[in-house]
Amino acid sequence: MDKIQLFFLLRKNKKLSEKRNVMFEANQYGKFFAYLGFAFFVVYFIAIGTFLGWAAVNEDEYQLLFVTLPFILLLDFFGRFMTQQTPVMLVKPYLLMPVSKYTAIECFLVSQLFDVSNLTWMALFLPYTFICVCGNMTLIQGFAMLLLLHLMILTNSQWYLLVRTLVNKSLYWWALPVAFYGSVILPFFLLSDRSVEKYFDKIFDFIEEYAFSWYAFVLFIVLFIILFLINRKLQMHLVYDEISKHERTKMKHVSEFAALNRFGQIGEYLKLEIKSTMRNKAIRTRFLQGVVIITILSLMIAYTDAYTGGFARNMWCLYCFVFFGAVNLVKVMGPEGNYIDLLMVHEENILTLLRAKYYFYCAIVLLPFILLLPPIISGKFSLLMVLAYLLITTGPEYCLLFQLAIWNMTTLPLNDKITGKNQFENKLQLIIELIVFFVPVALVLILQAIFNDTVAYTVMIVIGLAFTLATPYWMRNIYQRMMRHRYENLEGFHSTR
């Protein structure tokens, strides 16, 4: 079997495995909304490409699009973190077959190049090139431009894959993209306005002269080949490392959290939540990523003119508070699916566990509150707004997220990172995520339009406080409904271990 035949066979097997997955039907809802969002962005990119194309023709500067490429590549790089996983999630079965291991990895890497995310930017590039060709650009030049632009996106995808794989292994590798992009962005903050203008003019002149030339083709072809070979070697090494579970461990002191003993069984479950966050790579990584993201947002809002609009300020303030709950509670009871049978032994064990989770995530929101002190001190955020979103998070937001304990029935592996998937298991997860992130902001904007900021945030505080104080009632309601579905949930947890 040659590589081409193996490539098509692996693509076929991947599609079959997705269809045979017990959650295939549920994932269709997530795909529908994903396609809807994708269509919106395509229309948006077509409009931008058309506008830039007319500007380039009027100015007779067909390299105009290349000036915006650094921002496009930066947006493409970070956008992939939300939509694209590493391509070796299905490689494990093939390690036991009489197939070259590197050939299998190469096939998955090549399939990554044909991912739809690499073609998304064509919605911007094609209208731009079409308008330029309708001007004075020749058809061959237009085709060459499209080829070069797509080559840049493919190279960027390999750069993303390298960073994503390293970051999954250790968060210290975030220093690599921070150093790379920081070296480009930092001069704009450190230099004076006149120096920044000269710096930008030099970059513009360089891009105008060399961006659309054979030098650029050679440079990106070489970069693409180097990054592809590095990924080929790195992916195989990390997959073998994860499958063999070869980890370097060392003895260290483990805190007993004796202060929680006074809370009885709830204290024990609180210890479990804390130790899960500290010890399990998947949970710990999400927690540390949240701290980094919130810190960056806080500093940007406090010391720059970014996100000064009413919608942006409210959106990011809510995002900071609800982040930890949204990324973890959306799959609530997923980690516990590994030992759900033990939790069913004693009456109301799960109710106690859910209460402990709620107390833990209520304590977690104090961290965003501390990290948001710079915007509060600088006057970008009002204390009333911050308190409103804090209580909205501990009240109706957590109430909605904990509802998923009734419907979640997929066991979540705690340490699967390189070869794991991260999809919505059911339609309610996606719907509740959208409600959690957008409905409170929409409600605040409506109240601000009718009344004023003080009234809007006061109403939100009252709503949040009411839900927070009513926690024992809606928590017991969730537990009772969960018990009515316990046999279905147990079957789901068992089949997905």
URPEBEL-V695396 format. One record per residue. N is the residue number from 1. RES is the residue in one letter. D_FIRST is the distance of its C-alpha to the first C-alpha in Angstrom with 1 decimal. Layout:
N:RES:D_FIRST, N:RES:D_FIRST
This chain:
1:M:0.0, 2:D:3.8, 3:K:6.8, 4:I:8.2, 5:Q:6.2, 6:L:6.5, 7:F:10.0, 8:F:11.0, 9:L:10.0, 10:L:12.1, 11:R:14.8, 12:K:15.1, 13:N:15.4, 14:K:18.0, 15:K:20.0, 16:L:20.1, 17:S:21.2, 18:E:23.9, 19:K:25.2, 20:R:25.4, 21:N:27.3, 22:V:31.0, 23:M:32.2, 24:F:30.2, 25:E:33.3, 26:A:35.4, 27:N:33.1, 28:Q:33.5, 29:Y:37.0, 30:G:35.9, 31:K:33.4, 32:F:36.3, 33:F:38.5, 34:A:35.8, 35:Y:35.2, 36:L:39.0, 37:G:39.3, 38:F:36.4, 39:A:38.3, 40:F:41.5, 41:F:39.9, 42:V:38.4, 43:V:41.9, 44:Y:43.4, 45:F:41.1, 46:I:41.7, 47:A:45.4, 48:I:45.1, 49:G:43.0, 50:T:45.6, 51:F:48.5, 52:L:47.0, 53:G:46.1, 54:W:49.8, 55:A:51.0, 56:A:48.9, 57:V:50.1, 58:N:53.7, 59:E:53.7, 60:D:51.6, 61:E:49.3, 62:Y:45.8, 63:Q:44.6, 64:L:46.3, 65:L:43.1, 66:F:41.9, 67:V:45.1, 68:T:43.9, 69:L:40.3, 70:P:41.2, 71:F:42.4, 72:I:39.5, 73:L:37.0, 74:L:39.1, 75:L:39.2, 76:D:35.4, 77:F:34.9, 78:F:37.2, 79:G:36.2, 80:R:32.7, 81:F:34.1, 82:M:35.3, 83:T:32.2, 84:Q:29.0, 85:Q:27.5, 86:T:25.2, 87:P:21.5, 88:V:20.5, 89:M:22.2, 90:L:19.1, 91:V:17.4, 92:K:19.3, 93:P:17.4, 94:Y:14.1, 95:L:16.1, 96:L:16.4, 97:M:12.8, 98:P:10.7, 99:V:9.0, 100:S:10.6, 101:K:13.7, 102:Y:14.3, 103:T:11.0, 104:A:11.9, 105:I:15.4, 106:E:14.5, 107:C:12.9, 108:F:16.1, 109:L:18.2, 110:V:16.9, 111:S:17.5, 112:Q:21.0, 113:L:21.7, 114:F:21.4, 115:D:23.8, 116:V:26.9, 117:S:29.1, 118:N:28.0, 119:L:29.2, 120:T:32.5, 121:W:34.4, 122:M:33.7, 123:A:36.5, 124:L:38.8, 125:F:37.3, 126:L:37.1, 127:P:40.8, 128:Y:41.9, 129:T:40.1, 130:F:41.2, 131:I:44.8, 132:C:44.6, 133:V:43.3, 134:C:46.2, 135:G:48.4, 136:N:48.3, 137:M:44.6, 138:T:42.6, 139:L:39.4, 140:I:37.4, 141:Q:39.0, 142:G:38.2, 143:F:34.5, 144:A:34.4, 145:M:36.2, 146:L:33.7, 147:L:30.8, 148:L:32.7, 149:L:33.7, 150:H:30.2, 151:L:29.0, 152:M:31.8, 153:I:30.7, 154:L:27.1, 155:T:28.6, 156:N:30.9, 157:S:28.1, 158:Q:26.6, 159:W:30.1, 160:Y:30.6, 161:L:27.5, 162:L:28.7, 163:V:32.2, 164:R:31.2, 165:T:29.1, 166:L:31.9, 167:V:34.6, 168:N:32.9, 169:K:33.1, 170:S:36.7, 171:L:39.2, 172:Y:40.6, 173:W:37.7, 174:W:39.5, 175:A:41.6, 176:L:38.8, 177:P:38.9, 178:V:42.6, 179:A:43.3, 180:F:41.1, 181:Y:42.6, 182:G:45.9, 183:S:46.4, 184:V:46.1, 185:I:48.1, 186:L:50.8, 187:P:52.8, 188:F:53.6, 189:F:55.4, 190:L:57.0, 191:L:58.3, 192:S:61.3, 193:D:61.0, 194:R:61.9, 195:S:59.3, 196:V:56.6, 197:E:57.5, 198:K:57.2, 199:Y:53.9, 200:F:52.5, 201:D:53.8, 202:K:52.1, 203:I:48.8, 204:F:49.3, 205:D:50.2, 206:F:47.2, 207:I:44.8, 208:E:46.7, 209:E:46.4, 210:Y:42.8, 211:A:40.8, 212:F:40.0, 213:S:39.4, 214:W:36.8, 215:Y:37.6, 216:A:36.3, 217:F:33.0, 218:V:32.6, 219:L:33.7, 220:F:31.4, 221:I:28.3, 222:V:29.1, 223:L:29.8, 224:F:26.6, 225:I:24.5, 226:I:26.7, 227:L:26.5, 228:F:22.8, 229:L:22.4, 230:I:25.2, 231:N:23.6, 232:R:20.3, 233:K:22.3, 234:L:24.8, 235:Q:22.6, 236:M:20.8, 237:H:24.2, 238:L:26.0, 239:V:23.5, 240:Y:23.7, 241:D:27.4, 242:E:27.8, 243:I:25.8, 244:S:27.7, 245:K:30.8, 246:H:32.0, 247:E:35.1, 248:R:38.1, 249:T:41.2, 250:K:44.8, 251:M:47.9, 252:K:49.9, 253:H:52.9, 254:V:52.1, 255:S:54.8, 256:E:56.2, 257:F:57.5, 258:A:60.8, 259:A:62.4, 260:L:60.4, 261:N:61.8, 262:R:64.8, 263:F:62.7, 264:G:61.7, 265:Q:58.5, 266:I:57.8, 267:G:58.1, 268:E:55.5, 269:Y:53.0, 270:L:53.9, 271:K:53.0, 272:L:49.7, 273:E:49.0, 274:I:50.1, 275:K:48.1, 276:S:45.0, 277:T:45.4, 278:M:46.0, 279:R:43.3, 280:N:40.2, 281:K:38.0, 282:A:37.1, 283:I:40.7, 284:R:42.1, 285:T:39.8, 286:R:40.9, 287:F:44.5, 288:L:44.4, 289:Q:42.6, 290:G:45.4, 291:V:48.0, 292:V:46.5, 293:I:46.2, 294:I:49.7, 295:T:51.2, 296:I:49.7, 297:L:50.9, 298:S:54.3, 299:L:54.8, 300:M:53.6, 301:I:56.0, 302:A:58.9, 303:Y:58.9, 304:T:57.3, 305:D:58.0, 306:A:54.6, 307:Y:54.7, 308:T:58.4, 309:G:58.2, 310:G:59.3, 311:F:56.0, 312:A:54.0, 313:R:56.6, 314:N:56.6, 315:M:52.8, 316:W:52.1, 317:C:55.0, 318:L:53.6, 319:Y:50.0, 320:C:51.2, 321:F:52.9, 322:V:50.4, 323:F:47.2, 324:F:47.1, 325:G:47.8, 326:A:45.4, 327:V:42.3, 328:N:43.2, 329:L:45.3, 330:V:43.0, 331:K:40.9, 332:V:44.1, 333:M:43.7, 334:G:40.0, 335:P:40.3, 336:E:42.9, 337:G:40.4, 338:N:39.3, 339:Y:42.7, 340:I:44.3, 341:D:45.5, 342:L:47.8, 343:L:49.3, 344:M:50.2, 345:V:52.4, 346:H:55.6, 347:E:57.2, 348:E:56.8, 349:N:54.4, 350:I:52.1, 351:L:55.0, 352:T:56.0, 353:L:52.5, 354:L:52.4, 355:R:55.8, 356:A:54.7, 357:K:51.7, 358:Y:54.1, 359:Y:56.5, 360:F:53.8, 361:Y:52.5, 362:C:56.1, 363:A:56.7, 364:I:53.5, 365:V:55.0, 366:L:57.7, 367:L:55.2, 368:P:54.5, 369:F:58.3, 370:I:58.8, 371:L:56.1, 372:L:57.7, 373:L:61.0, 374:P:60.6, 375:P:60.4, 376:I:63.3, 377:I:65.4, 378:S:64.6, 379:G:65.6, 380:K:62.3, 381:F:62.0, 382:S:65.1, 383:L:65.7, 384:L:66.3, 385:M:62.8, 386:V:61.1, 387:L:63.0, 388:A:62.2, 389:Y:58.4, 390:L:58.7, 391:L:60.5, 392:I:58.3, 393:T:55.3, 394:T:57.0, 395:G:58.3, 396:P:56.6, 397:E:53.3, 398:Y:52.8, 399:C:54.2, 400:L:51.4, 401:L:48.6, 402:F:49.9, 403:Q:49.7, 404:L:46.0, 405:A:46.7, 406:I:47.4, 407:W:44.1, 408:N:41.5, 409:M:39.7, 410:T:36.4, 411:T:36.4, 412:L:35.8, 413:P:34.1, 414:L:36.5, 415:N:34.3, 416:D:30.9, 417:K:30.6, 418:I:27.3, 419:T:25.2, 420:G:27.8, 421:K:28.5, 422:N:31.8, 423:Q:32.4, 424:F:35.5, 425:E:35.5, 426:N:38.2, 427:K:40.1, 428:L:43.3, 429:Q:41.7, 430:L:41.2, 431:I:44.5, 432:I:46.5, 433:E:44.8, 434:L:45.9, 435:I:49.4, 436:V:49.7, 437:F:49.0, 438:F:50.8, 439:V:53.6, 440:P:55.9, 441:V:55.7, 442:A:56.4, 443:L:59.4, 444:V:60.8, 445:L:60.6, 446:I:62.4, 447:L:65.1, 448:Q:65.5, 449:A:66.0, 450:I:68.6, 451:F:70.4, 452:N:69.6, 453:D:67.4, 454:T:69.7, 455:V:69.9, 456:A:66.1, 457:Y:65.3, 458:T:68.2, 459:V:66.9, 460:M:63.4, 461:I:65.0, 462:V:66.9, 463:I:63.8, 464:G:61.8, 465:L:64.7, 466:A:65.2, 467:F:61.6, 468:T:61.7, 469:L:64.9, 470:A:63.6, 471:T:60.5, 472:P:61.8, 473:Y:62.1, 474:W:58.8, 475:M:57.0, 476:R:58.5, 477:N:57.6, 478:I:53.9, 479:Y:54.1, 480:Q:55.8, 481:R:53.2, 482:M:50.4, 483:M:51.9, 484:R:51.9, 485:H:48.1, 486:R:47.5, 487:Y:45.8, 488:E:43.3, 489:N:42.7, 490:L:42.3, 491:E:39.7, 492:G:37.8, 493:F:38.1, 494:H:37.0, 495:S:33.8, 496:T:32.7, 497:R:33.3
